[in-house]
Amino acid sequence: MAGENATPPRRVLLDTNIFIIAFSEPTSTERDVLGYLTDHRAEVALLLSDEMQDQLLRVAKRVKGKDWAGLLLS
């Protein structure tokens, strides 16, 4: 991951696994990636396509149920 003073990327493409693992495993590297992006949300645009949103919902429902899937997208 970039150092403290590094300029964050302007655009980031994340795969479904990043979201699923980040929200289900608090000590994961994937959680660190999302934390970094959250900390720099004013400088980073995270784009989520309709297809990616549908895929996230499908996978999240399989992993932990429909309520968790809704929470993940909120």
N, C-alpha and C positions, 0 to 999 in steps of 0.2 A: 504494500500500500504506500501511497505517497507520504512524504514527510509532513510535519506540521506546517511548514511554510510553503509547501508546494501548491501550485495553482491547480484547483480541481478540474477535471474534464468538463467540457460544456455539455456533452451529450453522452448518455450511457445506455447500453443495451444489455439488459439482464435476461437470463433465461429463467424458465419456470422453476427450476431446481433451486436457484438462488433464493427466491421468495419462500418456497416451501421449507427449505432447510433453515433459513434465517429465522422464521417464525416458530419453528418447532424445536430448534436446538439453540438455546440462549448463549452458549459458549462457542459457537461455530464461527469460522472465518466469514461465512456468508452473512452472519449477523453483523460482523464488523463492517462489511461492505455497505450494508443498508444503513448502519449507524453513521458512517462517513458521509453517505449521500444525504441523509437527513440533516446532519450538521451543516452541510453546504447547500441546502435546498435553494437558496437565493441565487446561486451561481450555476446550478446543474438542472437541466431539464430531463426529467424521466418520462419517456413516452410509452404509453401502454396501448397497444392496438386492441381492437375488438376481439381478434383471434387469440391474442395472448390472454386477455381477460377471461375468455371462455375456457381456455386451457387451464388457467390458474384455478378457476372454479371447479372444473372436473377433477383435477388432481387433488386439490385440497379436500373435496368431499370424500374422495377415496381414502385419503390419509387420516383425516380426523373428523369428518362429518360436515354436514351442510352449515351448521351454525359457525363452525370455525372458518369455513370457506368465506362466509359473509363478513366475518370479522377481519379476515386477511385482506379483503378488498377495501374495507373501510379505512 
